[in-house]
Amino acid sequence: MAVAAAGFQTVRFLLQRQLSQVRLTATGATFARFVYSAPAAAALTAVYLWAQGAALPALNAGFWAYGAVGGAGQVAATICTVMLFGRRNFAVGMTLIKTEVLLTALVGIVLLGEVISAAGLGAILLGLAGVLVLSAPAAAPGRWRLLSPSAGLGLAAGALFGVSAVCYRAASLELGGTDPFLSAGVTLAAVTLMQMIGMAVWMAWREPGEAARVLAAWRSAGWIGLTSMAGSFCWFTAFTLQTAAYVKAVGQVELIFGLIVSVLLLCERITARELIGMALLSLSILALIMLT
């Protein structure tokens, strides 16, 4: 499930990147993900309930709270991601987003006082080195800075995706069911519905007319919704079946997918410095997951 989710997510990121560069704003490209996936997710969940002869699980306050927080975090993270892809190449952008694993560990240390081993600290420092290497602006690689706008967007996206993953697992577990596919489907349908409504209201206020442009671009944007729904369903099912750390470990295959897309499909040039930074960050993430 995690490998399939990573594959669908890579395709969705590629489609959103292309659409934001041609027709839509970062917010519009993000809205395309939810406006087309929410109805499909609700319909598929209804069909599954009918086929299984099952009743809709009780949706308590905890479910809606976790879903709302996770959904808001995912929306913000996706906007940061689309903006990041406009600044850096596809593979580097995907690698920076994966800092969510490192940030989760750091939050635990700072806020919860969790103890980390010397090996874990070494993995975090290795990841920090990778981020610093990738922080040099692509247009001026000799100019080093502590945190570039690209690295800031990647760190923000990673942190927000980490929050959403934990909240989605918590929301799914609130249903208390034994059918992981039903729990994943119901959670996905409810969350995407909230995201669609919330973004529609926000865009009507802040970006009038952008929602109409998303609907007008249905031939391209519709695929974003479908790949989003497929990927989210796989992620939700995986988080229901297994702890987030193990799911994230398998999901690191997305870095390989991103590199393939960047080099073979987009014909982007990846510098030696960027490869070193990606390697350092990837090793750090894998090491930290294995130590969890």
Secondary structure, 3 states (H helix, E strand, C coil): CHHHHHHHHHHHHHHHHHHHHHCCCHHHHHHHHHHHHHHHHHHHHHHHHHHHCCCCCCCCHHHHHHHHHHHHHHHHHHHHHHHHHCCCCHHHHHHHHCCHHHHHHHHHHHHHCCCCCHHHHHHHHHHHHHHHHHCCCCCCCCCCCCCCHHHHHHHHHHHHHHHHHHHHHHHHHHCCCCCHHHHHHHHHHHHHHHHHHHHHHHHHHHCCCHHHHHHHCHHHHHHHHHHHHHHHHHHHHHHHHCCHHHHHHHHCHHHHHHHHHHHHHCCCCCCHHHHHHHHHHHHHHHHHHHHC
